[in-house]
Amino acid sequence: MVIQTSGKRKRAVARATLSSGNGIVKINKILLDNIRPEIARDKIKEPLLLAGDLVYGIDLDISTAGGGMIGQAEAARLAIARSLLLYSKSAELKQTFLEYDRSLLVADVRRKETRKPNDSKARAKRQKSYR
């Protein structure tokens, strides 16, 4: 059984492929334990830790593109959680994910606000001097 899911965060997109296996998790063909920085690795591990023993019978292959390191990590985290939920079909696991952090299952739709013409930043306005 193969399950494919995706997750997005800002400009980053992650596509996860879950298949039965030995518990190997690869992100862009790199083992999860070799991912740097540690904070990104810890973010990606969160759904795996919450799922418990379910992880030992599956292999996950995640490919990420776009955005930055943390955006890619959060997109991968979302894709992993969604694939684990589809694989287990467990309402208990869904409740666990939602209680821990809602963003494990629901994408954060916030994006960078675009820069406006004749201003320096997205929300900055031109200063007036009057003198």
N, CA, C and O atoms as CSV, one atom per row, in Angstrom:
chain,resi,resn,atom,element,x,y,z
A,1,MET,N,N,0.841,-1.192,0.000
A,1,MET,CA,C,0.000,0.000,0.000
A,1,MET,C,C,0.883,1.251,0.000
A,1,MET,O,O,1.760,1.408,0.849
A,2,VAL,N,N,0.637,2.123,-0.953
A,2,VAL,CA,C,1.411,3.363,-1.070
A,2,VAL,C,C,0.463,4.539,-0.917
A,2,VAL,O,O,-0.594,4.595,-1.546
A,3,ILE,N,N,0.870,5.492,-0.055
A,3,ILE,CA,C,0.063,6.693,0.180
A,3,ILE,C,C,0.907,7.911,-0.168
A,3,ILE,O,O,2.055,8.018,0.262
A,4,GLN,N,N,0.340,8.827,-0.945
A,4,GLN,CA,C,1.039,10.053,-1.300
A,4,GLN,C,C,0.256,11.248,-0.779
A,4,GLN,O,O,-0.944,11.375,-1.022
A,5,THR,N,N,0.959,12.127,-0.054
A,5,THR,CA,C,0.343,13.346,0.471
A,5,THR,C,C,1.282,14.518,0.219
A,5,THR,O,O,2.444,14.349,-0.150
A,6,SER,N,N,0.734,15.717,0.434
A,6,SER,CA,C,1.571,16.904,0.280
A,6,SER,C,C,1.269,17.891,1.391
A,6,SER,O,O,0.204,17.853,2.008
A,7,GLY,N,N,2.222,18.774,1.635
A,7,GLY,CA,C,2.060,19.825,2.630
A,7,GLY,C,C,2.720,21.092,2.133
A,7,GLY,O,O,3.713,21.042,1.407
A,8,LYS,N,N,2.165,22.235,2.525
A,8,LYS,CA,C,2.712,23.521,2.104
A,8,LYS,C,C,2.934,24.411,3.312
A,8,LYS,O,O,2.189,24.348,4.290
A,9,ARG,N,N,3.963,25.241,3.234
A,9,ARG,CA,C,4.209,26.280,4.221
A,9,ARG,C,C,4.931,27.407,3.516
A,9,ARG,O,O,6.020,27.206,2.978
A,10,LYS,N,N,4.338,28.595,3.511
A,10,LYS,CA,C,4.858,29.745,2.772
A,10,LYS,C,C,5.107,29.329,1.325
A,10,LYS,O,O,4.165,28.931,0.640
A,11,ARG,N,N,6.349,29.410,0.837
A,11,ARG,CA,C,6.644,29.031,-0.544
A,11,ARG,C,C,7.122,27.577,-0.656
A,11,ARG,O,O,7.352,27.091,-1.763
A,12,ALA,N,N,7.273,26.884,0.468
A,12,ALA,CA,C,7.800,25.516,0.458
A,12,ALA,C,C,6.687,24.497,0.232
A,12,ALA,O,O,5.581,24.636,0.754
A,13,VAL,N,N,7.000,23.471,-0.556
A,13,VAL,CA,C,6.067,22.378,-0.820
A,13,VAL,C,C,6.792,21.071,-0.532
A,13,VAL,O,O,7.934,20.880,-0.951
A,14,ALA,N,N,6.117,20.166,0.192
A,14,ALA,CA,C,6.685,18.850,0.481
A,14,ALA,C,C,5.718,17.782,-0.017
A,14,ALA,O,O,4.506,17.888,0.167
A,15,ARG,N,N,6.273,16.756,-0.648
A,15,ARG,CA,C,5.470,15.625,-1.115
A,15,ARG,C,C,5.994,14.374,-0.420
A,15,ARG,O,O,7.175,14.043,-0.530
A,16,ALA,N,N,5.105,13.677,0.299
A,16,ALA,CA,C,5.504,12.492,1.056
A,16,ALA,C,C,4.919,11.248,0.412
A,16,ALA,O,O,3.758,11.227,0.003
A,17,THR,N,N,5.748,10.208,0.330
A,17,THR,CA,C,5.308,8.907,-0.149
A,17,THR,C,C,5.525,7.904,0.972
A,17,THR,O,O,6.657,7.665,1.392
A,18,LEU,N,N,4.436,7.318,1.453
A,18,LEU,CA,C,4.486,6.357,2.547
A,18,LEU,C,C,4.254,4.961,1.977
A,18,LEU,O,O,3.302,4.729,1.232
A,19,SER,N,N,5.143,4.037,2.340
A,19,SER,CA,C,4.984,2.647,1.918
A,19,SER,C,C,5.386,1.744,3.073
A,19,SER,O,O,6.077,2.182,3.992
A,20,SER,N,N,4.959,0.493,3.033
A,20,SER,CA,C,5.328,-0.423,4.112
A,20,SER,C,C,6.821,-0.710,4.017
A,20,SER,O,O,7.379,-0.810,2.925
A,21,GLY,N,N,7.461,-0.842,5.184
A,21,GLY,CA,C,8.911,-1.021,5.194
A,21,GLY,C,C,9.460,-1.223,6.587
A,21,GLY,O,O,8.852,-1.895,7.420
A,22,ASN,N,N,10.643,-0.621,6.836
A,22,ASN,CA,C,11.376,-0.861,8.085
A,22,ASN,C,C,11.540,0.373,8.960
A,22,ASN,O,O,12.339,0.348,9.896
A,23,GLY,N,N,10.820,1.440,8.693
A,23,GLY,CA,C,10.937,2.634,9.513
A,23,GLY,C,C,11.983,3.620,9.025
A,23,GLY,O,O,12.486,4.418,9.816
A,24,ILE,N,N,12.321,3.586,7.753
A,24,ILE,CA,C,13.322,4.503,7.187
A,24,ILE,C,C,12.617,5.774,6.726
A,24,ILE,O,O,11.631,5.716,5.992
A,25,VAL,N,N,13.134,6.928,7.164
A,25,VAL,CA,C,12.574,8.219,6.774
A,25,VAL,C,C,13.665,9.003,6.055
A,25,VAL,O,O,14.719,9.280,6.627
A,26,LYS,N,N,13.408,9.359,4.796
A,26,LYS,CA,C,14.370,10.127,4.000
A,26,LYS,C,C,13.724,11.411,3.528
A,26,LYS,O,O,12.565,11.430,3.111
A,27,ILE,N,N,14.495,12.489,3.601
A,27,ILE,CA,C,14.047,13.780,3.112
A,27,ILE,C,C,15.047,14.231,2.055
A,27,ILE,O,O,16.228,14.419,2.351
A,28,ASN,N,N,14.577,14.403,0.835
A,28,ASN,CA,C,15.443,14.717,-0.312
A,28,ASN,C,C,16.610,13.743,-0.401
A,28,ASN,O,O,17.750,14.142,-0.640
A,29,LYS,N,N,16.311,12.457,-0.205
A,29,LYS,CA,C,17.262,11.334,-0.288
A,29,LYS,C,C,18.326,11.353,0.807
A,29,LYS,O,O,19.358,10.693,0.683
A,30,ILE,N,N,18.077,12.110,1.879
A,30,ILE,CA,C,18.985,12.146,3.039
A,30,ILE,C,C,18.232,11.573,4.230
A,30,ILE,O,O,17.077,11.929,4.468
A,31,LEU,N,N,18.883,10.685,4.983
A,31,LEU,CA,C,18.249,10.112,6.168
A,31,LEU,C,C,17.887,11.212,7.160
A,31,LEU,O,O,18.605,12.203,7.289
A,32,LEU,N,N,16.778,11.030,7.853
A,32,LEU,CA,C,16.282,12.039,8.787
A,32,LEU,C,C,17.309,12.377,9.866
A,32,LEU,O,O,17.412,13.530,10.285
A,33,ASP,N,N,18.068,11.378,10.315
A,33,ASP,CA,C,19.050,11.612,11.381
A,33,ASP,C,C,20.201,12.502,10.924
A,33,ASP,O,O,20.912,13.057,11.762
A,34,ASN,N,N,20.399,12.651,9.626
A,34,ASN,CA,C,21.496,13.475,9.102
A,34,ASN,C,C,21.056,14.887,8.717
A,34,ASN,O,O,21.865,15.669,8.217
A,35,ILE,N,N,19.792,15.220,8.941
A,35,ILE,CA,C,19.278,16.544,8.572
A,35,ILE,C,C,19.827,17.597,9.543
A,35,ILE,O,O,19.807,17.410,10.759
A,36,ARG,N,N,20.310,18.689,8.987
A,36,ARG,CA,C,20.765,19.828,9.782
A,36,ARG,C,C,19.995,21.044,9.322
A,36,ARG,O,O,19.662,21.096,8.138
A,37,PRO,N,N,19.681,22.026,10.146
A,37,PRO,CA,C,19.965,22.142,11.569
A,37,PRO,C,C,19.046,21.260,12.420
A,37,PRO,O,O,18.043,20.735,11.936
A,38,GLU,N,N,19.405,21.113,13.675
A,38,GLU,CA,C,18.687,20.219,14.581
A,38,GLU,C,C,17.241,20.660,14.783
A,38,GLU,O,O,16.355,19.818,14.925
A,39,ILE,N,N,16.995,21.954,14.798
A,39,ILE,CA,C,15.632,22.442,15.027
A,39,ILE,C,C,14.705,22.006,13.898
A,39,ILE,O,O,13.538,21.698,14.141
A,40,ALA,N,N,15.212,21.976,12.660
A,40,ALA,CA,C,14.412,21.509,11.529
A,40,ALA,C,C,14.146,20.010,11.666
A,40,ALA,O,O,13.037,19.544,11.402
A,41,ARG,N,N,15.176,19.253,12.083
A,41,ARG,CA,C,15.014,17.812,12.272
A,41,ARG,C,C,13.982,17.517,13.363
A,41,ARG,O,O,13.158,16.615,13.214
A,42,ASP,N,N,14.031,18.275,14.452
A,42,ASP,CA,C,13.087,18.073,15.554
A,42,ASP,C,C,11.655,18.383,15.118
A,42,ASP,O,O,10.716,17.697,15.522
A,43,LYS,N,N,11.492,19.413,14.297
A,43,LYS,CA,C,10.158,19.752,13.784
A,43,LYS,C,C,9.602,18.614,12.936
A,43,LYS,O,O,8.426,18.267,13.045
A,44,ILE,N,N,10.455,18.034,12.090
A,44,ILE,CA,C,10.023,16.955,11.211
A,44,ILE,C,C,9.688,15.695,12.019
A,44,ILE,O,O,8.796,14.935,11.642
A,45,LYS,N,N,10.398,15.478,13.121
A,45,LYS,CA,C,10.206,14.268,13.932
A,45,LYS,C,C,8.921,14.287,14.757
A,45,LYS,O,O,8.452,13.228,15.173
A,46,GLU,N,N,8.342,15.456,15.005
A,46,GLU,CA,C,7.184,15.561,15.897
A,46,GLU,C,C,6.052,14.588,15.556
A,46,GLU,O,O,5.628,13.848,16.444
A,47,PRO,N,N,5.535,14.544,14.316
A,47,PRO,CA,C,4.450,13.593,14.045
A,47,PRO,C,C,4.885,12.132,14.185
A,47,PRO,O,O,4.076,11.275,14.542
A,48,LEU,N,N,6.163,11.848,13.905
A,48,LEU,CA,C,6.659,10.479,14.036
A,48,LEU,C,C,6.682,10.043,15.495
A,48,LEU,O,O,6.349,8.901,15.810
A,49,LEU,N,N,7.074,10.953,16.387
A,49,LEU,CA,C,7.111,10.637,17.818
A,49,LEU,C,C,5.703,10.457,18.377
A,49,LEU,O,O,5.465,9.578,19.205
A,50,LEU,N,N,4.772,11.295,17.920
A,50,LEU,CA,C,3.394,11.201,18.399
A,50,LEU,C,C,2.702,9.922,17.906
A,50,LEU,O,O,1.809,9.402,18.575
A,51,ALA,N,N,3.115,9.417,16.734
A,51,ALA,CA,C,2.487,8.220,16.171
A,51,ALA,C,C,2.915,6.952,16.902
A,51,ALA,O,O,2.200,5.951,16.873
A,52,GLY,N,N,4.078,6.985,17.557
A,52,GLY,CA,C,4.522,5.838,18.353
A,52,GLY,C,C,5.024,4.682,17.502
A,52,GLY,O,O,5.811,4.879,16.576
A,53,ASP,N,N,4.556,3.451,17.824
A,53,ASP,CA,C,5.057,2.230,17.186
A,53,ASP,C,C,4.612,2.079,15.735
A,53,ASP,O,O,5.151,1.243,15.010
A,54,LEU,N,N,3.651,2.864,15.309
A,54,LEU,CA,C,3.157,2.816,13.930
A,54,LEU,C,C,4.278,3.067,12.923
A,54,LEU,O,O,4.234,2.561,11.801
A,55,VAL,N,N,5.279,3.847,13.325
A,55,VAL,CA,C,6.350,4.290,12.434
A,55,VAL,C,C,7.283,3.147,12.030
A,55,VAL,O,O,7.881,3.199,10.955
A,56,TYR,N,N,7.419,2.119,12.867
A,56,TYR,CA,C,8.407,1.068,12.603
A,56,TYR,C,C,8.024,0.160,11.440
A,56,TYR,O,O,8.876,-0.579,10.946
A,57,GLY,N,N,6.789,0.189,10.993
A,57,GLY,CA,C,6.379,-0.671,9.892
A,57,GLY,C,C,6.272,0.030,8.557
A,57,GLY,O,O,5.771,-0.552,7.595
A,58,ILE,N,N,6.735,1.277,8.474
A,58,ILE,CA,C,6.572,2.043,7.236
A,58,ILE,C,C,7.880,2.719,6.832
A,58,ILE,O,O,8.770,2.927,7.657
A,59,ASP,N,N,7.975,3.050,5.570
A,59,ASP,CA,C,9.063,3.878,5.044
A,59,ASP,C,C,8.450,5.167,4.518
A,59,ASP,O,O,7.387,5.152,3.897
A,60,LEU,N,N,9.124,6.274,4.771
A,60,LEU,CA,C,8.665,7.571,4.280
A,60,LEU,C,C,9.742,8.180,3.402
A,60,LEU,O,O,10.911,8.229,3.785
A,61,ASP,N,N,9.349,8.643,2.226
A,61,ASP,CA,C,10.255,9.339,1.323
A,61,ASP,C,C,9.634,10.701,1.021
A,61,ASP,O,O,8.576,10.786,0.398
A,62,ILE,N,N,10.298,11.756,1.467
A,62,ILE,CA,C,9.751,13.106,1.329
A,62,ILE,C,C,10.652,13.910,0.407
A,62,ILE,O,O,11.875,13.882,0.542
A,63,SER,N,N,10.040,14.630,-0.534
A,63,SER,CA,C,10.812,15.550,-1.372
A,63,SER,C,C,10.264,16.954,-1.132
A,63,SER,O,O,9.054,17.180,-1.168
A,64,THR,N,N,11.167,17.881,-0.890
A,64,THR,CA,C,10.765,19.260,-0.622
A,64,THR,C,C,11.374,20.184,-1.672
A,64,THR,O,O,12.439,19.911,-2.225
A,65,ALA,N,N,10.668,21.285,-1.930
A,65,ALA,CA,C,11.161,22.271,-2.894
A,65,ALA,C,C,10.625,23.639,-2.504
A,65,ALA,O,O,9.545,23.750,-1.924
A,66,GLY,N,N,11.380,24.670,-2.823
A,66,GLY,CA,C,10.947,26.046,-2.594
A,66,GLY,C,C,11.116,26.476,-1.154
A,66,GLY,O,O,11.336,25.651,-0.267
A,67,GLY,N,N,11.013,27.776,-0.928
A,67,GLY,CA,C,11.072,28.312,0.423
A,67,GLY,C,C,12.436,28.167,1.069
A,67,GLY,O,O,13.448,27.979,0.394
A,68,GLY,N,N,12.441,28.258,2.400
A,68,GLY,CA,C,13.680,28.139,3.156
A,68,GLY,C,C,13.716,26.839,3.941
A,68,GLY,O,O,12.849,25.979,3.788
A,69,MET,N,N,14.735,26.711,4.786
A,69,MET,CA,C,14.922,25.474,5.539
A,69,MET,C,C,13.760,25.164,6.476
A,69,MET,O,O,13.244,24.047,6.482
A,70,ILE,N,N,13.349,26.155,7.268
A,70,ILE,CA,C,12.294,25.919,8.253
A,70,ILE,C,C,10.940,25.762,7.561
A,70,ILE,O,O,10.119,24.953,7.995
A,71,GLY,N,N,10.698,26.516,6.502
A,71,GLY,CA,C,9.470,26.362,5.731
A,71,GLY,C,C,9.357,24.963,5.148
A,71,GLY,O,O,8.280,24.367,5.163
A,72,GLN,N,N,10.465,24.434,4.634
A,72,GLN,CA,C,10.476,23.084,4.099
A,72,GLN,C,C,10.251,22.060,5.205
A,72,GLN,O,O,9.553,21.066,5.005
A,73,ALA,N,N,10.843,22.301,6.370
A,73,ALA,CA,C,10.672,21.379,7.501
A,73,ALA,C,C,9.213,21.339,7.941
A,73,ALA,O,O,8.677,20.267,8.223
A,74,GLU,N,N,8.570,22.505,8.001
A,74,GLU,CA,C,7.173,22.548,8.425
A,74,GLU,C,C,6.247,21.959,7.362
A,74,GLU,O,O,5.223,21.365,7.700
A,75,ALA,N,N,6.591,22.113,6.094
A,75,ALA,CA,C,5.808,21.493,5.025
A,75,ALA,C,C,5.947,19.971,5.086
A,75,ALA,O,O,4.969,19.247,4.901
A,76,ALA,N,N,7.159,19.492,5.344
A,76,ALA,CA,C,7.399,18.051,5.461
A,76,ALA,C,C,6.650,17.478,6.656
A,76,ALA,O,O,6.092,16.384,6.580
A,77,ARG,N,N,6.640,18.213,7.748
A,77,ARG,CA,C,5.929,17.806,8.966
A,77,ARG,C,C,4.437,17.623,8.684
A,77,ARG,O,O,3.828,16.653,9.135
A,78,LEU,N,N,3.863,18.547,7.948
A,78,LEU,CA,C,2.448,18.482,7.584
A,78,LEU,C,C,2.174,17.279,6.679
A,78,LEU,O,O,1.191,16.564,6.873
A,79,ALA,N,N,3.040,17.059,5.696
A,79,ALA,CA,C,2.864,15.934,4.772
A,79,ALA,C,C,2.988,14.597,5.505
A,79,ALA,O,O,2.231,13.666,5.230
A,80,ILE,N,N,3.936,14.502,6.432
A,80,ILE,CA,C,4.127,13.267,7.202
A,80,ILE,C,C,2.902,12.977,8.055
A,80,ILE,O,O,2.398,11.854,8.059
A,81,ALA,N,N,2.421,13.983,8.777
A,81,ALA,CA,C,1.262,13.790,9.651
A,81,ALA,C,C,0.044,13.359,8.845
A,81,ALA,O,O,-0.699,12.477,9.273
A,82,ARG,N,N,-0.166,13.967,7.695
A,82,ARG,CA,C,-1.312,13.605,6.859
A,82,ARG,C,C,-1.202,12.166,6.347
A,82,ARG,O,O,-2.191,11.433,6.319
A,83,SER,N,N,0.006,11.770,5.943
A,83,SER,CA,C,0.179,10.406,5.433
A,83,SER,C,C,0.008,9.373,6.542
A,83,SER,O,O,-0.578,8.315,6.312
A,84,LEU,N,N,0.513,9.663,7.746
A,84,LEU,CA,C,0.333,8.744,8.872
A,84,LEU,C,C,-1.143,8.581,9.216
A,84,LEU,O,O,-1.593,7.485,9.550
A,85,LEU,N,N,-1.882,9.661,9.133
A,85,LEU,CA,C,-3.311,9.618,9.439
A,85,LEU,C,C,-4.068,8.786,8.397
A,85,LEU,O,O,-4.945,8.001,8.756
A,86,LEU,N,N,-3.740,8.951,7.122
A,86,LEU,CA,C,-4.379,8.151,6.074
A,86,LEU,C,C,-4.014,6.672,6.204
A,86,LEU,O,O,-4.840,5.797,5.943
A,87,TYR,N,N,-2.771,6.400,6.611
A,87,TYR,CA,C,-2.309,5.020,6.749
A,87,TYR,C,C,-2.999,4.315,7.917
A,87,TYR,O,O,-3.438,3.173,7.783
A,88,SER,N,N,-3.094,4.995,9.062
A,88,SER,CA,C,-3.642,4.359,10.262
A,88,SER,C,C,-5.163,4.358,10.302
A,88,SER,O,O,-5.768,3.466,10.897
A,89,LYS,N,N,-5.791,5.358,9.670
A,89,LYS,CA,C,-7.252,5.533,9.717
A,89,LYS,C,C,-7.752,5.587,11.167
A,89,LYS,O,O,-8.833,5.086,11.477
A,90,SER,N,N,-6.960,6.195,12.042
A,90,SER,CA,C,-7.263,6.212,13.473
A,90,SER,C,C,-7.778,7.577,13.910
A,90,SER,O,O,-7.119,8.595,13.699
A,91,ALA,N,N,-8.966,7.593,14.523
A,91,ALA,CA,C,-9.511,8.844,15.064
A,91,ALA,C,C,-8.722,9.270,16.293
A,91,ALA,O,O,-8.613,10.460,16.592
A,92,GLU,N,N,-8.175,8.291,17.002
A,92,GLU,CA,C,-7.374,8.584,18.199
A,92,GLU,C,C,-6.093,9.330,17.829
A,92,GLU,O,O,-5.704,10.279,18.510
A,93,LEU,N,N,-5.437,8.895,16.742
A,93,LEU,CA,C,-4.214,9.564,16.278
A,93,LEU,C,C,-4.525,10.982,15.804
A,93,LEU,O,O,-3.756,11.909,16.058
A,94,LYS,N,N,-5.648,11.147,15.118
A,94,LYS,CA,C,-6.059,12.476,14.661
A,94,LYS,C,C,-6.260,13.402,15.853
A,94,LYS,O,O,-5.823,14.553,15.828
A,95,GLN,N,N,-6.916,12.908,16.889
A,95,GLN,CA,C,-7.145,13.699,18.095
A,95,GLN,C,C,-5.829,14.060,18.770
A,95,GLN,O,O,-5.664,15.176,19.262
A,96,THR,N,N,-4.889,13.111,18.795
A,96,THR,CA,C,-3.569,13.361,19.378
A,96,THR,C,C,-2.849,14.479,18.631
A,96,THR,O,O,-2.282,15.381,19.248
A,97,PHE,N,N,-2.876,14.415,17.287
A,97,PHE,CA,C,-2.238,15.453,16.478
A,97,PHE,C,C,-2.878,16.816,16.732
A,97,PHE,O,O,-2.174,17.811,16.904
A,98,LEU,N,N,-4.211,16.862,16.756
A,98,LEU,CA,C,-4.913,18.133,16.941
A,98,LEU,C,C,-4.661,18.716,18.329
A,98,LEU,O,O,-4.522,19.932,18.464
A,99,GLU,N,N,-4.598,17.880,19.355
A,99,GLU,CA,C,-4.335,18.373,20.708
A,99,GLU,C,C,-2.909,18.889,20.844
A,99,GLU,O,O,-2.663,19.873,21.541
A,100,TYR,N,N,-1.963,18.217,20.172
A,100,TYR,CA,C,-0.562,18.640,20.260
A,100,TYR,C,C,-0.346,19.953,19.523
A,100,TYR,O,O,0.161,20.919,20.094
A,101,ASP,N,N,-0.734,19.982,18.246
A,101,ASP,CA,C,-0.569,21.193,17.441
A,101,ASP,C,C,-1.463,21.076,16.206
A,101,ASP,O,O,-1.300,20.160,15.399
A,102,ARG,N,N,-2.388,21.988,16.065
A,102,ARG,CA,C,-3.339,21.938,14.952
A,102,ARG,C,C,-2.639,22.035,13.608
A,102,ARG,O,O,-3.146,21.513,12.614
A,103,SER,N,N,-1.479,22.695,13.554
A,103,SER,CA,C,-0.781,22.866,12.283
A,103,SER,C,C,-0.137,21.569,11.786
A,103,SER,O,O,0.472,21.556,10.716
A,104,LEU,N,N,-0.267,20.464,12.561
A,104,LEU,CA,C,0.176,19.167,12.052
A,104,LEU,C,C,-0.756,18.656,10.952
A,104,LEU,O,O,-0.333,17.897,10.081
A,105,LEU,N,N,-2.017,19.072,10.993
A,105,LEU,CA,C,-2.996,18.584,10.021
A,105,LEU,C,C,-3.578,19.683,9.146
A,105,LEU,O,O,-4.058,19.409,8.047
A,106,VAL,N,N,-3.540,20.930,9.621
A,106,VAL,CA,C,-4.140,22.046,8.887
A,106,VAL,C,C,-3.025,22.984,8.436
A,106,VAL,O,O,-2.224,23.448,9.247
A,107,ALA,N,N,-2.984,23.259,7.133
A,107,ALA,CA,C,-1.929,24.106,6.585
A,107,ALA,C,C,-2.101,25.552,7.045
A,107,ALA,O,O,-3.224,26.035,7.191
A,108,ASP,N,N,-0.999,26.228,7.270
A,108,ASP,CA,C,-0.989,27.639,7.616
A,108,ASP,C,C,-1.004,28.423,6.305
A,108,ASP,O,O,-0.027,28.394,5.556
A,109,VAL,N,N,-2.096,29.119,6.023
A,109,VAL,CA,C,-2.270,29.756,4.717
A,109,VAL,C,C,-1.660,31.156,4.631
A,109,VAL,O,O,-1.759,31.806,3.591
A,110,ARG,N,N,-1.040,31.622,5.696
A,110,ARG,CA,C,-0.458,32.966,5.642
A,110,ARG,C,C,0.688,33.014,4.643
A,110,ARG,O,O,1.485,32.081,4.550
A,111,ARG,N,N,0.760,34.102,3.904
A,111,ARG,CA,C,1.822,34.303,2.926
A,111,ARG,C,C,2.414,35.690,3.133
A,111,ARG,O,O,1.844,36.525,3.835
A,112,LYS,N,N,3.555,35.920,2.518
A,112,LYS,CA,C,4.212,37.215,2.602
A,112,LYS,C,C,3.363,38.250,1.867
A,112,LYS,O,O,2.923,38.018,0.741
A,113,GLU,N,N,3.139,39.387,2.511
A,113,GLU,CA,C,2.380,40.451,1.853
A,113,GLU,C,C,3.265,41.123,0.812
A,113,GLU,O,O,4.446,41.369,1.055
A,114,THR,N,N,2.688,41.417,-0.343
A,114,THR,CA,C,3.482,41.972,-1.428
A,114,THR,C,C,3.817,43.433,-1.174
A,114,THR,O,O,3.085,44.150,-0.492
A,115,ARG,N,N,4.938,43.854,-1.737
A,115,ARG,CA,C,5.406,45.224,-1.607
A,115,ARG,C,C,4.557,46.117,-2.504
A,115,ARG,O,O,4.254,45.747,-3.639
A,116,LYS,N,N,4.174,47.284,-2.006
A,116,LYS,CA,C,3.332,48.207,-2.776
A,116,LYS,C,C,4.208,49.176,-3.573
A,116,LYS,O,O,5.329,49.478,-3.162
A,117,PRO,N,N,3.711,49.659,-4.697
A,117,PRO,CA,C,4.499,50.596,-5.496
A,117,PRO,C,C,4.756,51.913,-4.732
A,117,PRO,O,O,3.903,52.374,-3.974
A,118,ASN,N,N,5.911,52.492,-4.940
A,118,ASN,CA,C,6.318,53.771,-4.346
A,118,ASN,C,C,6.487,53.727,-2.834
A,118,ASN,O,O,6.569,54.779,-2.200
A,119,ASP,N,N,6.541,52.551,-2.246
A,119,ASP,CA,C,6.813,52.416,-0.815
A,119,ASP,C,C,7.995,51.484,-0.635
A,119,ASP,O,O,8.317,50.687,-1.516
A,120,SER,N,N,8.634,51.594,0.518
A,120,SER,CA,C,9.829,50.787,0.727
A,120,SER,C,C,9.498,49.362,1.137
A,120,SER,O,O,10.210,48.429,0.764
A,121,LYS,N,N,8.411,49.181,1.910
A,121,LYS,CA,C,8.049,47.843,2.391
A,121,LYS,C,C,6.558,47.610,2.191
A,121,LYS,O,O,5.854,48.490,1.695
A,122,ALA,N,N,6.076,46.443,2.569
A,122,ALA,CA,C,4.690,46.067,2.321
A,122,ALA,C,C,3.705,47.007,3.012
A,122,ALA,O,O,2.701,47.394,2.415
A,123,ARG,N,N,3.981,47.376,4.258
A,123,ARG,CA,C,3.030,48.209,5.002
A,123,ARG,C,C,3.540,49.613,5.278
A,123,ARG,O,O,2.796,50.443,5.802
A,124,ALA,N,N,4.782,49.896,4.938
A,124,ALA,CA,C,5.345,51.220,5.184
A,124,ALA,C,C,4.729,52.243,4.240
A,124,ALA,O,O,4.506,51.956,3.064
A,125,LYS,N,N,4.458,53.421,4.749
A,125,LYS,CA,C,3.914,54.493,3.916
A,125,LYS,C,C,4.958,55.594,3.788
A,125,LYS,O,O,5.838,55.723,4.640
A,126,ARG,N,N,4.861,56.387,2.727
A,126,ARG,CA,C,5.780,57.500,2.521
A,126,ARG,C,C,5.617,58.531,3.633
A,126,ARG,O,O,4.497,58.870,4.013
A,127,GLN,N,N,6.718,59.019,4.142
A,127,GLN,CA,C,6.635,60.054,5.159
A,127,GLN,C,C,6.380,61.411,4.508
A,127,GLN,O,O,6.834,61.679,3.396
A,128,LYS,N,N,5.653,62.249,5.216
A,128,LYS,CA,C,5.387,63.598,4.719
A,128,LYS,C,C,6.126,64.588,5.618
A,128,LYS,O,O,6.167,64.417,6.836
A,129,SER,N,N,6.715,65.638,5.004
A,129,SER,CA,C,7.490,66.581,5.808
A,129,SER,C,C,6.755,67.933,5.960
A,129,SER,O,O,6.909,68.592,6.988
A,130,TYR,N,N,5.993,68.339,4.998
A,130,TYR,CA,C,5.251,69.612,5.017
A,130,TYR,C,C,6.136,70.835,5.133
A,130,TYR,O,O,5.601,71.943,5.097
A,131,ARG,N,N,7.405,70.727,5.264
A,131,ARG,CA,C,8.259,71.914,5.402
A,131,ARG,C,C,9.450,71.835,4.500
A,131,ARG,O,O,10.275,72.749,4.486
